[in-house]
Amino acid sequence: MVESTDAILNQADPGTMKDRHAIGEFAIQLADQEDKGEITREEAEARYQRFVEANTPRPSAP
């Protein structure tokens, strides 16, 4: 499971170390839920993508 978590984290490009830490913690929680059979891999990936999109700063529009 660690490999898939690392692969997921490598897709993220948050602006700060704090953002990267929060995203990493969330990915670990999802991996734990997947390992326990509480969610599927597809659901984990979808939740992760939504979390990253919601927590990644967007450039300001001119």
Secondary structure, DSSP 8 states (H G I E B T S, - for coil): -HHHHHHHHHH---SSHHHHHHHHHHHHHHHHHHHTTSS-HHHHHHHHHHHHHHHS------
